Amino acid sequence: MLNLLKSLMGRSAGTVISPTQYKTEFADARKPHVLIDVRTPEEFKSGHIPGAINIDVQVLAQRLQDIPRDKAVVLYCRSGNRSGYAAHILQRAGYAEVYDLGGIGDWRAAGYPIR
């Protein structure tokens, strides 16, 4: 099991998108979606992308009922590892439209706001 997790970390099962792609294609209700920060609640409280909800990757599989299946799902974390793993979980659960925004550092580096 540990080897499986290690092999999955760092590789996204979802479509990888950049902060600019997110702003162009999803932001401001351009495309219905849910933005999920898969970091810990403490990390989320220290700053997150406006409009994001927090579901820690450690409990994601138990919280699938909180994630709509009729919208695109966009995931991010600190560096992109946990969001890649979260994308894998969602796709295995049958979510069809999953996007990996990567790490919040890339968002910040692009000059986009953090709340």
TORVEX-645266 format. One record per residue (C-alpha): residue number from 0; residue in one letter; x, y, z. Coordinates in steps of 0.001 Angstrom, whole numbers, plus 524288, in hexadecimal, padded with zeros to 5 digits. Example, Ala and Ser with C-alpha at 12.3 -4.5 7.8 and 13.67 -1.06 7.14 Angstrom:
<nodes>
<node pos="0" code="A" x="8300C" y="7EE6C" z="81E78"/>
<node pos="1" code="S" x="83566" y="7FBDC" z="81BE4"/>
</nodes>
This chain:
<nodes>
<node pos="0" code="M" x="80000" y="80000" z="80000"/>
<node pos="1" code="L" x="80AD2" y="80974" z="80370"/>
<node pos="2" code="N" x="81171" y="80701" z="7F662"/>
<node pos="3" code="L" x="804A2" y="809C5" z="7EF5E"/>
<node pos="4" code="L" x="8033D" y="816B0" z="7F688"/>
<node pos="5" code="K" x="8113B" y="81A57" z="7F37E"/>
<node pos="6" code="S" x="80F40" y="81746" z="7E524"/>
<node pos="7" code="L" x="8030D" y="81F96" z="7E49D"/>
<node pos="8" code="M" x="8088C" y="82B5D" z="7EBB9"/>
<node pos="9" code="G" x="80D56" y="835A0" z="7E257"/>
<node pos="10" code="R" x="805B1" y="83034" z="7D6D0"/>
<node pos="11" code="S" x="7F850" y="835D6" z="7D460"/>
<node pos="12" code="A" x="7ED45" y="82D98" z="7CF34"/>
<node pos="13" code="G" x="7E62B" y="83A0E" z="7CB66"/>
<node pos="14" code="T" x="7E911" y="843FA" z="7C0F3"/>
<node pos="15" code="V" x="7F3BC" y="84D01" z="7C5D7"/>
<node pos="16" code="I" x="7F08C" y="85B6E" z="7C40C"/>
<node pos="17" code="S" x="7F826" y="867D4" z="7C708"/>
<node pos="18" code="P" x="7F343" y="8731E" z="7CF56"/>
<node pos="19" code="T" x="7F169" y="87B0B" z="7C2D9"/>
<node pos="20" code="Q" x="7E963" y="8702E" z="7BCA9"/>
<node pos="21" code="Y" x="7E0F9" y="86F97" z="7C8E0"/>
<node pos="22" code="K" x="7DEA0" y="87E45" z="7C8AD"/>
<node pos="23" code="T" x="7DB6F" y="87DFA" z="7BA21"/>
<node pos="24" code="E" x="7D2EE" y="871D5" z="7B9CC"/>
<node pos="25" code="F" x="7CCB3" y="870B8" z="7C740"/>
<node pos="26" code="A" x="7CD63" y="87D0A" z="7CF7A"/>
<node pos="27" code="D" x="7C21B" y="8868D" z="7D0A0"/>
<node pos="28" code="A" x="7B847" y="87B97" z="7CE10"/>
<node pos="29" code="R" x="7BCCE" y="87984" z="7C00B"/>
<node pos="30" code="K" x="7BB89" y="86AE2" z="7C1E8"/>
<node pos="31" code="P" x="7B3DF" y="864BA" z="7CD13"/>
<node pos="32" code="H" x="7BD8A" y="85E3D" z="7D62E"/>
<node pos="33" code="V" x="7C179" y="85BD7" z="7E422"/>
<node pos="34" code="L" x="7CF14" y="86014" z="7E878"/>
<node pos="35" code="I" x="7D4AA" y="85759" z="7F322"/>
<node pos="36" code="D" x="7E0AA" y="859ED" z="7FB63"/>
<node pos="37" code="V" x="7E526" y="84C65" z="7FFB7"/>
<node pos="38" code="R" x="7EEDA" y="8516A" z="809D3"/>
<node pos="39" code="T" x="7ECAC" y="85048" z="8187A"/>
<node pos="40" code="P" x="7E2FA" y="85973" z="81F22"/>
<node pos="41" code="E" x="7EE70" y="86090" z="8256C"/>
<node pos="42" code="E" x="7F4CF" y="862E9" z="81834"/>
<node pos="43" code="F" x="7E7C9" y="8676C" z="8129E"/>
<node pos="44" code="K" x="7E606" y="87140" z="81DA8"/>
<node pos="45" code="S" x="7F382" y="876E0" z="81B14"/>
<node pos="46" code="G" x="7EF3C" y="87B04" z="80D68"/>
<node pos="47" code="H" x="7E780" y="87559" z="8022D"/>
<node pos="48" code="I" x="7E278" y="87890" z="7F4A3"/>
<node pos="49" code="P" x="7D5DA" y="8807F" z="7F581"/>
<node pos="50" code="G" x="7C9EC" y="877F1" z="7F36A"/>
<node pos="51" code="A" x="7D0B0" y="86B55" z="7F760"/>
<node pos="52" code="I" x="7CB29" y="86199" z="800F6"/>
<node pos="53" code="N" x="7D3EF" y="85955" z="80974"/>
<node pos="54" code="I" x="7D37B" y="84A88" z="8093F"/>
<node pos="55" code="D" x="7E019" y="844AC" z="80E64"/>
<node pos="56" code="V" x="7E512" y="83A01" z="80540"/>
<node pos="57" code="Q" x="7E5AC" y="830F5" z="8111B"/>
<node pos="58" code="V" x="7D6BA" y="83119" z="81219"/>
<node pos="59" code="L" x="7D34B" y="83357" z="803D3"/>
<node pos="60" code="A" x="7CE8B" y="82577" z="80152"/>
<node pos="61" code="Q" x="7C546" y="82698" z="80CF8"/>
<node pos="62" code="R" x="7C00B" y="833D0" z="80861"/>
<node pos="63" code="L" x="7BC4F" y="83094" z="7FA58"/>
<node pos="64" code="Q" x="7AE19" y="833AA" z="7FD77"/>
<node pos="65" code="D" x="7B257" y="841DF" z="7FF5D"/>
<node pos="66" code="I" x="7B7C7" y="842F4" z="7F192"/>
<node pos="67" code="P" x="7ADEC" y="844E9" z="7E693"/>
<node pos="68" code="R" x="7AF08" y="83B8F" z="7DB25"/>
<node pos="69" code="D" x="7A85C" y="844CC" z="7D191"/>
<node pos="70" code="K" x="7B336" y="84F04" z="7D1D5"/>
<node pos="71" code="A" x="7C18F" y="84F23" z="7CE90"/>
<node pos="72" code="V" x="7CA68" y="84D39" z="7DA50"/>
<node pos="73" code="V" x="7D6EF" y="85538" z="7DB61"/>
<node pos="74" code="L" x="7E0C2" y="85112" z="7E5BA"/>
<node pos="75" code="Y" x="7ECCA" y="85761" z="7EB8B"/>
<node pos="76" code="C" x="7F5EF" y="855C4" z="7F713"/>
<node pos="77" code="R" x="8031F" y="85B51" z="7FB20"/>
<node pos="78" code="S" x="80BF5" y="85575" z="7F0BC"/>
<node pos="79" code="G" x="80375" y="84D25" z="7E7C8"/>
<node pos="80" code="N" x="80609" y="83FCC" z="7EDD3"/>
<node pos="81" code="R" x="7F9B4" y="83EAD" z="7F60B"/>
<node pos="82" code="S" x="7F125" y="84492" z="7EB6F"/>
<node pos="83" code="G" x="7F64F" y="83A5A" z="7E1EC"/>
<node pos="84" code="Y" x="7F2F5" y="82F92" z="7EB78"/>
<node pos="85" code="A" x="7E58B" y="835AA" z="7EDF7"/>
<node pos="86" code="A" x="7E2F6" y="835E2" z="7DF46"/>
<node pos="87" code="H" x="7E5C8" y="82756" z="7DEF9"/>
<node pos="88" code="I" x="7DC21" y="824E3" z="7EA1C"/>
<node pos="89" code="L" x="7D161" y="82C9D" z="7E34E"/>
<node pos="90" code="Q" x="7D35D" y="82620" z="7D62F"/>
<node pos="91" code="R" x="7D304" y="8189C" z="7DC6D"/>
<node pos="92" code="A" x="7C638" y="81CC2" z="7E2E6"/>
<node pos="93" code="G" x="7C06F" y="81FF6" z="7D595"/>
<node pos="94" code="Y" x="7C247" y="82EA2" z="7D496"/>
<node pos="95" code="A" x="7C38A" y="831B0" z="7C628"/>
<node pos="96" code="E" x="7C8D4" y="83F82" z="7C5FB"/>
<node pos="97" code="V" x="7D445" y="8411B" z="7CF51"/>
<node pos="98" code="Y" x="7DED1" y="84B92" z="7CE2B"/>
<node pos="99" code="D" x="7EB74" y="84CF4" z="7D5D6"/>
<node pos="100" code="L" x="7EF58" y="85B19" z="7D818"/>
<node pos="101" code="G" x="7FBB4" y="856BF" z="7DF06"/>
<node pos="102" code="G" x="80137" y="85EAB" z="7EA35"/>
<node pos="103" code="I" x="7FCCD" y="86B4C" z="7F056"/>
<node pos="104" code="G" x="80AB8" y="87052" z="7EEB1"/>
<node pos="105" code="D" x="808CE" y="870CD" z="7DFF9"/>
<node pos="106" code="W" x="7FC2F" y="87862" z="7E215"/>
<node pos="107" code="R" x="80316" y="88203" z="7EAF6"/>
<node pos="108" code="A" x="80EB0" y="8833B" z="7E18B"/>
<node pos="109" code="A" x="8053D" y="886C2" z="7D695"/>
<node pos="110" code="G" x="800CB" y="89257" z="7DEC7"/>
<node pos="111" code="Y" x="7F319" y="88D52" z="7E188"/>
<node pos="112" code="P" x="7EC7E" y="89038" z="7EE93"/>
<node pos="113" code="I" x="7ECF0" y="887DA" z="7FABD"/>
<node pos="114" code="R" x="7E294" y="88956" z="80524"/>
</nodes>
